């Protein structure tokens, strides 16, 4: 699936990209469009899609709140750093969207930013990331401390104050 298109207008870093669905919308409008796409593409799941504007930029926060499938691979009892998992670890997780976008489940055995995901969860969250990035643009270069993007993406399972729930049906 094509998510990005190269754009000649991004010439500061020489490697800028723009998502195929970016048309100059505000972050608020983009969050609304992403919310609608997720409802349509994953009607069995419940997502929270929020935006925030701040000086110098904006962000979109996407949280998978409910799903009718197992999200965390509980066969793993500790992470790669030796931290032991407890039941609380299956309520909330911050994910690295670039790991999901640029790797396969098989490459990482489902490991993403401290959590082991099931193949189904990886597939769904990778698609969520593709949808979000299709509305973004980026001409940033951290090596020269230059950041130019429409929004920053924060992807989580659950929220810090509201845990993820596995349910039979989210409707």
C-alpha positions, -999 to 999 in steps of 0.1 A, spaced: 0 0 0 14 34 -10 14 58 19 40 84 9 48 104 -21 80 124 -27 75 161 -30 98 185 -48 87 214 -27 106 199 3 141 209 -6 156 219 27 167 185 37 165 168 3 145 138 15 111 153 26 79 133 20 42 140 20 14 115 27 -10 107 -1 -39 121 18 -24 154 30 -41 183 13 -31 212 37 -58 203 63 -55 215 99 -44 189 125 -79 191 139 -94 182 105 -68 154 101 -77 139 135 -113 138 124 -105 121 91 -83 95 108 -110 88 134 -135 82 105 -111 60 86 -104 39 117 -141 34 124 -147 23 88 -116 1 85 -117 -14 120 -154 -14 131 -147 -42 156 -122 -20 175 -125 12 195 -98 39 191 -93 73 208 -80 99 184 -71 133 199 -51 162 186 -32 189 205 -17 221 193 12 238 210 38 264 202 59 252 173 37 223 163 9 198 169 4 161 177 -21 134 172 -26 108 198 -41 75 188 -49 49 214 -63 14 208 -88 12 237 -108 -20 229 -104 -49 205 -119 -84 201 -85 -100 199 -55 -105 222 -31 -76 218 -2 -85 241 17 -117 236 16 -130 272 39 -159 265 68 -135 272 74 -130 309 100 -102 306 112 -77 281 146 -76 265 160 -55 294 150 -82 319 120 -62 333 94 -87 345 59 -83 332 29 -80 355 -8 -78 347 -5 -40 348 18 -42 318 -11 -54 298 -32 -23 305 -12 4 287 18 6 263 35 34 244 45 22 210 72 32 185 53 39 152 85 37 132 92 2 144 57 -8 133 60 9 100 95 -2 91 96 -38 105 76 -70 103 63 -89 132 86 -118 123 117 -95 123 111 -84 158 90 -113 172 64 -87 180 86 -66 202 78 -29 200 91 -4 226 91 -27 256 60 -48 247 54 -80 228 24 -78 205 5 -106 189 7 -108 150 -29 -95 147 -22 -65 170 10 -57 150 -10 -59 117 -37 -36 130 -14 -11 146 9 -10 116 -22 -2 94 -32 25 119 3 41 116 1 39 77 -33 57 78 -20 84 101 12 90 82 -8 92 49 -21 126 63 13 139 74 44 155 59 79 156 71 110 174 60 129 171 93 166 164 98 176 158 134 213 159 126 210 196 119 183 202 145 157 211 119 121 199 124 94 205 99 64 182 101 26 187 101 22 167 134 39 143 157 22 109 162 18 92 196 5 57 194 -6 37 225 -25 7 236 -49 20 263 -42 52 281 -22 58 313 -54 64 332 -78 41 312 -66 6 305 -70 -13 272 -98 -39 273 -101 -71 252 -138 -76 245 -159 -99 224 -173 -71 203 -167 -33 205 -200 -22 189 
